[in-house]
Amino acid sequence: MSYPLPTCLTLGFLIRLLLVVCGEWQDRTMLVKYTDVDYYVFSDAARHITQGESPYNRPTYRYSPLLALMMTPNIYLSPVFGKVIFILADVLAGYIIYLILTQQGTPERKSLLCAGLWLFNPLPITVSSRGNAESVMAVLVLSTLYCMLRRKTKMAAVCYAISVHVKIYPITYALAIYLFLNSAYMCNTGKKQESNSILQINLRSLWLNEARILFILTAGMIFMGLTAVCYLWCGHTFLQETYFYHLTRRDIRHNFSVYFYMLYLTDETEHSFVMGLLVFLPQLVLLVIFSFKFYRDLPFCCFIHTFVFVTFNKVCTSQYFLWYLCLLPLLIPSLSLQWTHAAIMVLLWFFGQAMWLAPAYYLEFEGANTFLYIWIAGLTFFMVNVGLLQRILVAYRVPDRKEKTL
């Protein structure tokens, strides 16, 4: 028995709202707080704005000032306003997942089941109700994909520009989107281009066309406009905290990255900066390869991009997992996997995290020197993720979808 979409959306929202209420009670009565520490950072930055100051006066605020501006009702109305916005965005992300799948010709019941994997997933439910803003990014990325599939190029460019402004990781989708905007896109068809040579297809696919020019100009103007406004408002601090910091960032304590121990040991050496940049090379190579390989199925390509970016990144924290988990339901109709195999993959993914979290706990809360164990656990989790990526690529079947005509 399947429930109608409005029922699922309402239930998903009520579950999150209940956790918000329970979280407020826990924050007031228990030593261990439910609210994410980032939520207090957002609120403090919003308070600086209400006082006519820069949001970057709050240490560790490294986001767009627009996010702090959005949080100002926390000061004027209620401290939980931001959490309500985030859980609404989380539910909206589930709705957009449903829209994307039905747009691609997936049966309605299967689309609803896939959307339910996000709406009733304990991880996004917990993260959004604790006051983390990742649900906003999920909405922006999913909206970009939906508009692309609907051939709404301008609106897709607007959503994409805003998403890159808020967090820079969607810039990794740029090549795939560019390739997707090909002659088949302009003809409003989902047909594959035929050619006797893969090289010929790829070379021909690089030429500019009307859709690509429109997307580049629209996204460029929106992004530069937002950047200019924020720069005039907050100066160079905005650029440093929102963009440059993340290019040079190193997290040598809470970090799933396979590179963490190497960067930790070389932190004070003269080659540390160069090594920090060189670790981007594997990401770059894989992203280019997968762009040309899978751009015709844009949701699948973006998932692979995000999974590769997070797995091979020099910094990897738990919230990064949501970047690709919001895209995972879009893959399910294209994967040929038995439920038992899928369950084993999920268990391995959680097992890899648990291996890392145990020594990380003793490092953070007990002060024990467990760096070596954390590194070994990080290597294990990296191998698990590479194995999962390989299994997904093998299970992928080129979808034979009949997209809705516009």
C-alpha positions, 0 to 999 in steps of 0.5 A: 500500500502506497500513500499519496504524495501530500500525505508523505510530505506532511508526515515528513514535515511533522516528523521533523517538526517534532524533532525540532520541539524535542530538540529545544527541550533537550537543549534546555534540560540536558548537558548534551545539546541537540542543536548543531553548533553551526546553527548558533554560528548562523544565529550569531552572524544574523545578530551582527547583521541586526546590529549593523555589523558584518556577519563575519564579526562572528568567528568561524562564520564562513558562509555567504552573508545571504544565509545570515541575512535569511536567519535574521528572523531568529533575532526578531521573531523566534530562535527556531525560525531557521530550523523551520526553514531548514526542515521545510527545505528538506521536505521540499527537496523530497518533493523535487526528487519526486518531480524529477523522477516523474519528469524522466518517465519513472512510474508514479509509485516508484517515484514516490518510493524513491522520494520517500528514501529522502523524506523518511531517511533518519540522516537528513531528518536529523541534520535539518532538525538540528539546524544545519543548512545543507537542506537549502543546498539540496533544494538548489541543486535539485532545482537546477537538475529539474529545470535542466530536464524541463529545458528551462535554461534560464531558471536552471542557470539562476538556481545553479549560480545561487548554489555555487554562490552559497557553496562552491562544490556544485562548480564541479557540475559545470562541464557535465551541464555544458555537455548536456546542453547539446543539440539534443537538448536544443531539439527538446529530445532525450535521444542519444547522439549517434556516432561511429567514434566516441572521440568524434562525439566528444569533440563535436559536443564542445562547440558553443550553441544558443543554450550554452551561451544563454546558460553561461551568460545567465549563470555568470551574471547572477553569480557575479551580481551576488558576489559584487553585492556581498563584496560591497557589503562585507569587503575582502573578508567575504571572499576569504571566508566564503571561497578562498578559505575552502580552497586552502582549508585543512581539518586535521582532527574531524576528518574522514579524508584519506589525506588527513594524516599526510596533511597533519604530519606536513602541516608545518613544512614548506611543502604543505601548501603545494601538497594541499593543492596537488590533492585536487588532481585526482578529483579533477581527472575523475570529474572530467572523465565522468563528465564525458562518460555520463553527461547524457544522464545528468542526475546520475552524472551529478551524483557520481561527481559529488560522490567522487568529490567528497570521497577524494576531497582533502576535507570530508565531514559527515555533512558532506555526505548529504551532498550526494545522498539527496541525489541518490534516490534519482539513481535507483530506477537506473540501477540493476541491484538486488535488495540484498546487495543494496543492503550490504552496500549500506551496511558497509558504508555505515561500518566504515563510518563507525570504524572512524568515529570510535578512535575520533571519539577518544581523540576528541573527548578522552584526549588519547593519541589515536591519529594513527588509528583514525588514519587507518579507519580513514583508509578503510572508509575510503576503500569502502567508498571506492568499492561502492562507487565501482559497484554503482557504476557496474550496476548502472543501466542506461535508462530508456526513459520517455520524458514528458514533453513540454 
